[in-house]
C-alpha cells in the first residue's frame, strides 16, 4: 500500500493525475496495481494505492 499525498508530489496537477502518475511508476517498477482508493472526504488530495509485486 502506498500513501499518495498529491499536493506533496505536484501542486500544479489535479490529484487524480498525480494518482495515475504514481500508479504508472509502480507498474514500471514491476507492481500490479490493484486499486486506487481516494480518501476524500476524510483527507483532501490523498489516496491509497494498493499494489502487489509481480512474480
PDB file of N, CA, C and O in Angstrom:
ATOM      1  N   UNK A   1       0.848  -1.168   0.000  1.00  0.00           N
ATOM      2  CA  UNK A   1       0.000   0.000   0.000  1.00  0.00           C
ATOM      3  C   UNK A   1       0.896   1.233   0.000  1.00  0.00           C
ATOM      4  O   UNK A   1       1.835   1.339   0.788  1.00  0.00           O
ATOM      5  N   UNK A   2       0.587   2.152  -0.891  1.00  0.00           N
ATOM      6  CA  UNK A   2       1.322   3.399  -0.994  1.00  0.00           C
ATOM      7  C   UNK A   2       0.396   4.549  -0.643  1.00  0.00           C
ATOM      8  O   UNK A   2      -0.653   4.716  -1.266  1.00  0.00           O
ATOM      9  N   UNK A   3       0.773   5.338   0.345  1.00  0.00           N
ATOM     10  CA  UNK A   3       0.014   6.538   0.680  1.00  0.00           C
ATOM     11  C   UNK A   3       0.476   7.641  -0.261  1.00  0.00           C
ATOM     12  O   UNK A   3       1.655   7.994  -0.284  1.00  0.00           O
ATOM     13  N   UNK A   4      -0.446   8.177  -1.027  1.00  0.00           N
ATOM     14  CA  UNK A   4      -0.127   9.189  -2.030  1.00  0.00           C
ATOM     15  C   UNK A   4      -0.719  10.527  -1.612  1.00  0.00           C
ATOM     16  O   UNK A   4      -1.938  10.695  -1.583  1.00  0.00           O
ATOM     17  N   UNK A   5       0.151  11.477  -1.288  1.00  0.00           N
ATOM     18  CA  UNK A   5      -0.261  12.827  -0.916  1.00  0.00           C
ATOM     19  C   UNK A   5       0.006  13.709  -2.133  1.00  0.00           C
ATOM     20  O   UNK A   5       1.121  14.199  -2.309  1.00  0.00           O
ATOM     21  N   UNK A   6      -0.999  13.912  -2.966  1.00  0.00           N
ATOM     22  CA  UNK A   6      -0.795  14.529  -4.274  1.00  0.00           C
ATOM     23  C   UNK A   6      -0.199  15.926  -4.209  1.00  0.00           C
ATOM     24  O   UNK A   6       0.635  16.270  -5.046  1.00  0.00           O
ATOM     25  N   UNK A   7      -0.598  16.734  -3.248  1.00  0.00           N
ATOM     26  CA  UNK A   7      -0.086  18.097  -3.162  1.00  0.00           C
ATOM     27  C   UNK A   7       1.382  18.128  -2.753  1.00  0.00           C
ATOM     28  O   UNK A   7       2.066  19.120  -3.003  1.00  0.00           O
ATOM     29  N   UNK A   8       1.872  17.074  -2.139  1.00  0.00           N
ATOM     30  CA  UNK A   8       3.291  16.985  -1.799  1.00  0.00           C
ATOM     31  C   UNK A   8       4.125  16.561  -2.997  1.00  0.00           C
ATOM     32  O   UNK A   8       5.338  16.770  -3.019  1.00  0.00           O
ATOM     33  N   UNK A   9       3.478  15.967  -3.993  1.00  0.00           N
ATOM     34  CA  UNK A   9       4.192  15.495  -5.183  1.00  0.00           C
ATOM     35  C   UNK A   9       4.204  16.568  -6.264  1.00  0.00           C
ATOM     36  O   UNK A   9       5.263  16.890  -6.802  1.00  0.00           O
ATOM     37  N   UNK A  10       3.036  17.124  -6.590  1.00  0.00           N
ATOM     38  CA  UNK A  10       2.959  18.143  -7.637  1.00  0.00           C
ATOM     39  C   UNK A  10       1.690  18.976  -7.448  1.00  0.00           C
ATOM     40  O   UNK A  10       0.583  18.483  -7.664  1.00  0.00           O
ATOM     41  N   UNK A  11       1.852  20.223  -7.051  1.00  0.00           N
ATOM     42  CA  UNK A  11       0.694  21.083  -6.807  1.00  0.00           C
ATOM     43  C   UNK A  11       0.075  21.619  -8.088  1.00  0.00           C
ATOM     44  O   UNK A  11      -1.027  22.167  -8.057  1.00  0.00           O
ATOM     45  N   UNK A  12       0.775  21.469  -9.226  1.00  0.00           N
ATOM     46  CA  UNK A  12       0.256  22.001 -10.485  1.00  0.00           C
ATOM     47  C   UNK A  12      -0.704  21.042 -11.173  1.00  0.00           C
ATOM     48  O   UNK A  12      -1.435  21.447 -12.077  1.00  0.00           O
ATOM     49  N   UNK A  13      -0.718  19.780 -10.761  1.00  0.00           N
ATOM     50  CA  UNK A  13      -1.603  18.774 -11.357  1.00  0.00           C
ATOM     51  C   UNK A  13      -2.797  18.512 -10.451  1.00  0.00           C
ATOM     52  O   UNK A  13      -2.751  18.766  -9.247  1.00  0.00           O
ATOM     53  N   UNK A  14      -3.869  18.000 -11.052  1.00  0.00           N
ATOM     54  CA  UNK A  14      -5.008  17.586 -10.246  1.00  0.00           C
ATOM     55  C   UNK A  14      -4.609  16.329  -9.459  1.00  0.00           C
ATOM     56  O   UNK A  14      -3.742  15.573  -9.896  1.00  0.00           O
ATOM     57  N   UNK A  15      -5.238  16.109  -8.304  1.00  0.00           N
ATOM     58  CA  UNK A  15      -4.913  14.905  -7.535  1.00  0.00           C
ATOM     59  C   UNK A  15      -5.072  13.619  -8.357  1.00  0.00           C
ATOM     60  O   UNK A  15      -4.254  12.707  -8.241  1.00  0.00           O
ATOM     61  N   UNK A  16      -6.111  13.544  -9.179  1.00  0.00           N
ATOM     62  CA  UNK A  16      -6.349  12.339  -9.967  1.00  0.00           C
ATOM     63  C   UNK A  16      -5.189  12.062 -10.931  1.00  0.00           C
ATOM     64  O   UNK A  16      -4.812  10.907 -11.129  1.00  0.00           O
ATOM     65  N   UNK A  17      -4.629  13.102 -11.522  1.00  0.00           N
ATOM     66  CA  UNK A  17      -3.490  12.925 -12.435  1.00  0.00           C
ATOM     67  C   UNK A  17      -2.252  12.457 -11.677  1.00  0.00           C
ATOM     68  O   UNK A  17      -1.482  11.640 -12.182  1.00  0.00           O
ATOM     69  N   UNK A  18      -2.064  12.970 -10.476  1.00  0.00           N
ATOM     70  CA  UNK A  18      -0.929  12.541  -9.662  1.00  0.00           C
ATOM     71  C   UNK A  18      -1.085  11.077  -9.276  1.00  0.00           C
ATOM     72  O   UNK A  18      -0.111  10.325  -9.311  1.00  0.00           O
ATOM     73  N   UNK A  19      -2.291  10.661  -8.910  1.00  0.00           N
ATOM     74  CA  UNK A  19      -2.527   9.262  -8.549  1.00  0.00           C
ATOM     75  C   UNK A  19      -2.208   8.347  -9.732  1.00  0.00           C
ATOM     76  O   UNK A  19      -1.567   7.310  -9.562  1.00  0.00           O
ATOM     77  N   UNK A  20      -2.650   8.728 -10.921  1.00  0.00           N
ATOM     78  CA  UNK A  20      -2.370   7.928 -12.125  1.00  0.00           C
ATOM     79  C   UNK A  20      -0.872   7.877 -12.406  1.00  0.00           C
ATOM     80  O   UNK A  20      -0.331   6.830 -12.762  1.00  0.00           O
ATOM     81  N   UNK A  21      -0.212   9.017 -12.243  1.00  0.00           N
ATOM     82  CA  UNK A  21       1.232   9.093 -12.469  1.00  0.00           C
ATOM     83  C   UNK A  21       1.974   8.163 -11.513  1.00  0.00           C
ATOM     84  O   UNK A  21       2.869   7.432 -11.936  1.00  0.00           O
ATOM     85  N   UNK A  22       1.619   8.181 -10.255  1.00  0.00           N
ATOM     86  CA  UNK A  22       2.280   7.344  -9.258  1.00  0.00           C
ATOM     87  C   UNK A  22       1.971   5.862  -9.478  1.00  0.00           C
ATOM     88  O   UNK A  22       2.837   5.010  -9.278  1.00  0.00           O
ATOM     89  N   UNK A  23       0.743   5.555  -9.888  1.00  0.00           N
ATOM     90  CA  UNK A  23       0.389   4.163 -10.201  1.00  0.00           C
ATOM     91  C   UNK A  23       1.215   3.669 -11.380  1.00  0.00           C
ATOM     92  O   UNK A  23       1.650   2.518 -11.385  1.00  0.00           O
ATOM     93  N   UNK A  24       1.439   4.513 -12.374  1.00  0.00           N
ATOM     94  CA  UNK A  24       2.263   4.128 -13.524  1.00  0.00           C
ATOM     95  C   UNK A  24       3.710   3.890 -13.116  1.00  0.00           C
ATOM     96  O   UNK A  24       4.361   2.990 -13.646  1.00  0.00           O
ATOM     97  N   UNK A  25       4.217   4.681 -12.188  1.00  0.00           N
ATOM     98  CA  UNK A  25       5.577   4.451 -11.690  1.00  0.00           C
ATOM     99  C   UNK A  25       5.670   3.078 -11.042  1.00  0.00           C
ATOM    100  O   UNK A  25       6.639   2.351 -11.264  1.00  0.00           O
ATOM    101  N   UNK A  26       4.664   2.715 -10.239  1.00  0.00           N
ATOM    102  CA  UNK A  26       4.650   1.384  -9.624  1.00  0.00           C
ATOM    103  C   UNK A  26       4.611   0.290 -10.684  1.00  0.00           C
ATOM    104  O   UNK A  26       5.332  -0.701 -10.575  1.00  0.00           O
ATOM    105  N   UNK A  27       3.776   0.459 -11.708  1.00  0.00           N
ATOM    106  CA  UNK A  27       3.695  -0.540 -12.794  1.00  0.00           C
ATOM    107  C   UNK A  27       5.052  -0.697 -13.476  1.00  0.00           C
ATOM    108  O   UNK A  27       5.485  -1.815 -13.752  1.00  0.00           O
ATOM    109  N   UNK A  28       5.712   0.409 -13.744  1.00  0.00           N
ATOM    110  CA  UNK A  28       7.015   0.378 -14.408  1.00  0.00           C
ATOM    111  C   UNK A  28       8.084  -0.282 -13.554  1.00  0.00           C
ATOM    112  O   UNK A  28       9.106  -0.729 -14.074  1.00  0.00           O
ATOM    113  N   UNK A  29       7.858  -0.348 -12.252  1.00  0.00           N
ATOM    114  CA  UNK A  29       8.813  -0.977 -11.332  1.00  0.00           C
ATOM    115  C   UNK A  29       8.423  -2.406 -10.973  1.00  0.00           C
ATOM    116  O   UNK A  29       8.971  -2.995 -10.042  1.00  0.00           O
ATOM    117  N   UNK A  30       7.465  -2.958 -11.727  1.00  0.00           N
ATOM    118  CA  UNK A  30       7.131  -4.367 -11.564  1.00  0.00           C
ATOM    119  C   UNK A  30       5.992  -4.671 -10.614  1.00  0.00           C
ATOM    120  O   UNK A  30       5.891  -5.795 -10.122  1.00  0.00           O
ATOM    121  N   UNK A  31       5.139  -3.711 -10.345  1.00  0.00           N
ATOM    122  CA  UNK A  31       3.998  -3.938  -9.462  1.00  0.00           C
ATOM    123  C   UNK A  31       2.713  -4.014 -10.277  1.00  0.00           C
ATOM    124  O   UNK A  31       2.580  -3.364 -11.314  1.00  0.00           O
ATOM    125  N   UNK A  32       1.781  -4.807  -9.798  1.00  0.00           N
ATOM    126  CA  UNK A  32       0.456  -4.894 -10.371  1.00  0.00           C
ATOM    127  C   UNK A  32      -0.471  -4.047  -9.495  1.00  0.00           C
ATOM    128  O   UNK A  32      -0.763  -4.414  -8.356  1.00  0.00           O
ATOM    129  N   UNK A  33      -0.929  -2.920 -10.028  1.00  0.00           N
ATOM    130  CA  UNK A  33      -1.779  -2.016  -9.258  1.00  0.00           C
ATOM    131  C   UNK A  33      -3.186  -2.591  -9.217  1.00  0.00           C
ATOM    132  O   UNK A  33      -3.830  -2.768 -10.251  1.00  0.00           O
ATOM    133  N   UNK A  34      -3.650  -2.878  -8.015  1.00  0.00           N
ATOM    134  CA  UNK A  34      -4.962  -3.493  -7.819  1.00  0.00           C
ATOM    135  C   UNK A  34      -6.078  -2.460  -7.717  1.00  0.00           C
ATOM    136  O   UNK A  34      -7.161  -2.644  -8.271  1.00  0.00           O
ATOM    137  N   UNK A  35      -5.798  -1.361  -6.995  1.00  0.00           N
ATOM    138  CA  UNK A  35      -6.863  -0.391  -6.724  1.00  0.00           C
ATOM    139  C   UNK A  35      -6.257   0.923  -6.245  1.00  0.00           C
ATOM    140  O   UNK A  35      -5.209   0.944  -5.600  1.00  0.00           O
ATOM    141  N   UNK A  36      -6.932   2.010  -6.573  1.00  0.00           N
ATOM    142  CA  UNK A  36      -6.600   3.322  -6.029  1.00  0.00           C
ATOM    143  C   UNK A  36      -7.817   3.811  -5.260  1.00  0.00           C
ATOM    144  O   UNK A  36      -8.904   3.951  -5.821  1.00  0.00           O
ATOM    145  N   UNK A  37      -7.627   4.069  -3.978  1.00  0.00           N
ATOM    146  CA  UNK A  37      -8.724   4.478  -3.100  1.00  0.00           C
ATOM    147  C   UNK A  37      -8.543   5.945  -2.725  1.00  0.00           C
ATOM    148  O   UNK A  37      -7.623   6.294  -1.986  1.00  0.00           O
ATOM    149  N   UNK A  38      -9.415   6.793  -3.233  1.00  0.00           N
ATOM    150  CA  UNK A  38      -9.396   8.213  -2.899  1.00  0.00           C
ATOM    151  C   UNK A  38      -9.912   8.362  -1.466  1.00  0.00           C
ATOM    152  O   UNK A  38     -10.957   7.810  -1.123  1.00  0.00           O
ATOM    153  N   UNK A  39      -9.191   9.097  -0.640  1.00  0.00           N
ATOM    154  CA  UNK A  39      -9.553   9.221   0.774  1.00  0.00           C
ATOM    155  C   UNK A  39     -10.452  10.406   1.091  1.00  0.00           C
ATOM    156  O   UNK A  39     -10.695  10.694   2.263  1.00  0.00           O
ATOM    157  N   UNK A  40     -10.954  11.101   0.069  1.00  0.00           N
ATOM    158  CA  UNK A  40     -11.946  12.166   0.282  1.00  0.00           C
ATOM    159  C   UNK A  40     -13.202  11.526   0.850  1.00  0.00           C
ATOM    160  O   UNK A  40     -13.516  10.418   0.415  1.00  0.00           O
ATOM    161  N   UNK A  41     -13.908  12.075   1.721  1.00  0.00           N
ATOM    162  CA  UNK A  41     -13.808  13.383   2.352  1.00  0.00           C
ATOM    163  C   UNK A  41     -12.930  13.382   3.601  1.00  0.00           C
ATOM    164  O   UNK A  41     -12.827  14.404   4.278  1.00  0.00           O
ATOM    165  N   UNK A  42     -12.301  12.260   3.914  1.00  0.00           N
ATOM    166  CA  UNK A  42     -11.520  12.165   5.150  1.00  0.00           C
ATOM    167  C   UNK A  42     -10.197  12.916   5.057  1.00  0.00           C
ATOM    168  O   UNK A  42      -9.786  13.579   6.009  1.00  0.00           O
ATOM    169  N   UNK A  43      -9.532  12.812   3.908  1.00  0.00           N
ATOM    170  CA  UNK A  43      -8.280  13.530   3.654  1.00  0.00           C
ATOM    171  C   UNK A  43      -8.328  14.091   2.253  1.00  0.00           C
ATOM    172  O   UNK A  43      -8.433  13.346   1.278  1.00  0.00           O
ATOM    173  N   UNK A  44      -8.252  15.403   2.153  1.00  0.00           N
ATOM    174  CA  UNK A  44      -8.298  16.059   0.850  1.00  0.00           C
ATOM    175  C   UNK A  44      -6.984  15.805   0.090  1.00  0.00           C
ATOM    176  O   UNK A  44      -5.894  15.951   0.643  1.00  0.00           O
ATOM    177  N   UNK A  45      -7.115  15.423  -1.182  1.00  0.00           N
ATOM    178  CA  UNK A  45      -5.976  15.215  -2.084  1.00  0.00           C
ATOM    179  C   UNK A  45      -5.042  14.100  -1.609  1.00  0.00           C
ATOM    180  O   UNK A  45      -3.829  14.174  -1.809  1.00  0.00           O
ATOM    181  N   UNK A  46      -5.611  13.068  -0.979  1.00  0.00           N
ATOM    182  CA  UNK A  46      -4.850  11.902  -0.544  1.00  0.00           C
ATOM    183  C   UNK A  46      -5.519  10.639  -1.097  1.00  0.00           C
ATOM    184  O   UNK A  46      -6.738  10.579  -1.259  1.00  0.00           O
ATOM    185  N   UNK A  47      -4.687   9.638  -1.380  1.00  0.00           N
ATOM    186  CA  UNK A  47      -5.211   8.347  -1.831  1.00  0.00           C
ATOM    187  C   UNK A  47      -4.283   7.242  -1.361  1.00  0.00           C
ATOM    188  O   UNK A  47      -3.114   7.474  -1.053  1.00  0.00           O
ATOM    189  N   UNK A  48      -4.826   6.044  -1.314  1.00  0.00           N
ATOM    190  CA  UNK A  48      -4.032   4.847  -1.068  1.00  0.00           C
ATOM    191  C   UNK A  48      -4.002   4.061  -2.371  1.00  0.00           C
ATOM    192  O   UNK A  48      -5.044   3.803  -2.973  1.00  0.00           O
ATOM    193  N   UNK A  49      -2.819   3.686  -2.798  1.00  0.00           N
ATOM    194  CA  UNK A  49      -2.674   2.867  -3.999  1.00  0.00           C
ATOM    195  C   UNK A  49      -2.279   1.479  -3.533  1.00  0.00           C
ATOM    196  O   UNK A  49      -1.239   1.303  -2.898  1.00  0.00           O
ATOM    197  N   UNK A  50      -3.114   0.485  -3.850  1.00  0.00           N
ATOM    198  CA  UNK A  50      -2.869  -0.882  -3.442  1.00  0.00           C
ATOM    199  C   UNK A  50      -2.243  -1.605  -4.619  1.00  0.00           C
ATOM    200  O   UNK A  50      -2.804  -1.637  -5.714  1.00  0.00           O
ATOM    201  N   UNK A  51      -1.079  -2.181  -4.383  1.00  0.00           N
ATOM    202  CA  UNK A  51      -0.336  -2.856  -5.450  1.00  0.00           C
ATOM    203  C   UNK A  51       0.324  -4.109  -4.913  1.00  0.00           C
ATOM    204  O   UNK A  51       0.575  -4.244  -3.715  1.00  0.00           O
ATOM    205  N   UNK A  52       0.598  -5.020  -5.829  1.00  0.00           N
ATOM    206  CA  UNK A  52       1.282  -6.272  -5.462  1.00  0.00           C
ATOM    207  C   UNK A  52       2.440  -6.496  -6.413  1.00  0.00           C
ATOM    208  O   UNK A  52       2.307  -6.314  -7.623  1.00  0.00           O
ATOM    209  N   UNK A  53       3.567  -6.889  -5.865  1.00  0.00           N
ATOM    210  CA  UNK A  53       4.735  -7.123  -6.710  1.00  0.00           C
ATOM    211  C   UNK A  53       4.490  -8.342  -7.590  1.00  0.00           C
ATOM    212  O   UNK A  53       4.053  -9.389  -7.114  1.00  0.00           O
ATOM    213  N   UNK A  54       4.777  -8.190  -8.879  1.00  0.00           N
ATOM    214  CA  UNK A  54       4.582  -9.297  -9.813  1.00  0.00           C
ATOM    215  C   UNK A  54       5.652 -10.341  -9.611  1.00  0.00           C
ATOM    216  O   UNK A  54       6.799 -10.021  -9.301  1.00  0.00           O
ATOM    217  N   UNK A  55       5.277 -11.575  -9.787  1.00  0.00           N
ATOM    218  CA  UNK A  55       6.220 -12.688  -9.602  1.00  0.00           C
ATOM    219  C   UNK A  55       6.990 -12.973 -10.856  1.00  0.00           C
ATOM    220  O   UNK A  55       7.826 -13.877 -10.875  1.00  0.00           O
TER     221      UNK A  55
END
